[in-house]
């Protein structure tokens, strides 16, 4: 099912039951995906505004829904409101301490704050709760290991993924190889990524990739430049 078809079905669910928080969560997620991946015609700023509206509606109709607080935290992070994002995701964890995604997305937000060790602890806790970590969980782990400058471990985590459908994994592999001086492997991964996103540039990417601490932001950009991604 594609993203726009999923949105249509969530809109139908809202029409049938305006108090169904999960439908608003799904709608918000489709707008986040559209903004980040470019899968649709909605302008980026409009997409994030619509995501925010749907997330707020989810929390309004069911403030005890962990997924409502989680999507609100995800939207807040995309808007650069990291502190608010962390608080929303912590609420999601309190409401459902067994939800693996809540820990993983909280780890993403903490990594954005520069709290790398806490981020790693959260992901490792998520792995303890899940016998089958998803590719997204593994990508998040690899990203945080890169932030910790543990490049070999980042590669080990990312190499367990089927990277053909995970361009973020390709980009992370490229910059991890670059930091280790593995030029051939770096080039192969960068080429795979750029084949899918030929218009990619570091400048445009960094308008969406939220990293609060200057030193960690510079470290990430350094990897992209070493991997020869376009400025």
N, C-alpha and C positions, 0 to 999 in steps of 0.2 A: 504494500500500500504506500502511495506517495504522500508527501507532506500535505498537499492541498486537498487530497481526498480525505485524509485523516481530519483535517479542519472541517470539512463539510459534514462529516459524521458527528463530530463533537458539537457543531452548531445545531444539528438535528436533535442531539441529546439535550441540549440546553432548552430548545423549544418545547420538548416533551416534558422536561422537569427542570424548571428554572432554579431549583434549590439543590441541584446535583453538583456538588463541589468538584468532583473528579472531572466532569466535562469542562469546567472552566480551567482546571489545571492543564488538561490536554490542549485546549485552545491556546493558552499562554505558551505552552511548549512549542506548538507549531510556529508561532511568531518568532520565538527565540531561534528556532532552527532556520527559519527563513532569513532572519537577520544575519546569522553567523555563516550560513552556507550559501546564501543567495538563491535559494530554491523558491522563486516566486517573483512577483512584480511589485510587492509592497516596498516602498522606500525604507531604508534602514531605520531612520528615526521614527517613522510611523510604525514600523514593526515593533520596536521596543516599547513605544507608548501603548500599543494594543496589548502587548504581552503584559505590561504593568496593569492595565485595566482588568484583564481577565484574572490575573493572579490576585489582585485586590478583591475581586468578586468572589473568588474561591474561598479566601479567608473570611469574608463577610458572611457567606451563607453557611459555612461550617468551620468555625474557629478551632474545633477539636481535630481537624483533619491534618495529619502530619504532612501529607502530600501538598496541601494548600500552602502551608508555611514553607515547605521546601521550594516550591516553584516561586514563591515570593522572594525567597533568598536568592534564587538563581537570577531572577530579573534584577534585583537590587545589585547583584555583583556585576551584571552586564552594564548597568548604568554607572558603575564606578563607586557605588555606595557600599564599600566593603564592610564597614563596621555594622551597618544595618543588616547586611547579608548574613554575617556571622550570627547575629542575634536571632534572625528568623530561622536559620538552619539549626541552631541550638534548640530552638523551640520544637522543631520537627523531631529532633533526636529524643527530647523529653517525651513527646507524645507517642513515639514509636521507637523505643530503644533497640528494636530488632531489625529496623529497616537499613539495609546495607547502603542504599543510595544516599541516604541522609548523611551518613558518615563520610562517604566519598566526596560528595559535593561540599560538605563542611571542610574537608581537607583541601579542596580546590580553593575555597575562600581564604583559608588560613595560609596557604601557600602564596596567594596574592598579597597577603599582609606581610609576607616575609617570615612567617612562623613555620619554617621548614620542618623542624624536628617534630613539632606538634602535628603538622600535616602528615608526616610519615606514620606517627603513632595512630592517627585516626584511620589511615588506610589499612594498616596492619590489623587493627581491630575489626575493620570491615571484612578483611580476608578471613579472620577467625569465625565470623558469623556466617560466611558464605563458603560452601564447599566448592562452588563453581564461580569464581570471579569472572565477570564479563570482560570483553575486550576493552570497554570504556574504563573499567576499574584498573585494568593493567596499564592502559595509557596514562591514567592519572598517576599511578605509582611511578611509571617511568619518568613522567614530567617532574615529579617531586624529587626523585633521585637525581635528575639532572640539576635541579635547583640546589641540591646538596653537594653538587660536584662529584657525585659518585657515579661516574660515567659508565664504568664496566657493569655495575649493577643495573643502571638504566637500560643498557643494551640487553642484558639478560632478561629483564622484564618485558621489554618491547619485542624481543625476538620470538616470544611465545604467541604473538598475535598474527592473524592473517592480515597482513598490511595492505592487501589489494583494496579492501574496502574501508581502510582507516588512514586517510591522508594525514591526520594529525600525528599518527604513529610514524609515518614516513618522514615528516618534518623533524620529529624528535630524534629519530634514528640518525638522520643526516647531521644534526648539530652535535649529537653525542659522539658520532664517529669523527666529526671535525675536531672536537676538543681533544680527542685521543690521537690525532694526526693520521687517521686511517683514510687517506685521500680517496682511494678507489671506491670503498664502500660508501663514503660520504657522497661522492658524485652520483653513484647509482641511485641512492635514496632521494637526493635532491632532484634528479631528473624525473623519477617517478612522480614526485609531488608536483613539479612544475608542469608535467604533462597534463595533469588534471586541473591545475590552477595556473595557466600560462600568464595571467595578468597579476600574479602575486608580487607584492613589493613589501619590503621590511617596514617602510614608513606607514603604509596603509594598514598593514597587519597590526602594528603597535597601537593603532587607534582603538582596537578591539581587545587586544591582549592585555589584561589588567595586571600590572605589577606595581605595587606601591613603593617599595624600597628602591632607591636609585642604583645601589650596587648590584642588586639582583636583576634589575631591568637591564643594566649595562652588560651583565653576564649573559643574559639571554640573547641580546642583540649581538654580542660578540660571537656567539655560536652560529647565529644566522649568517653573519658576515664571513666567518671562516668557512661556512658551507657554501659560500658563493651565491646565496640568494640575492636577487636584485634589490638595490637600495630603494 
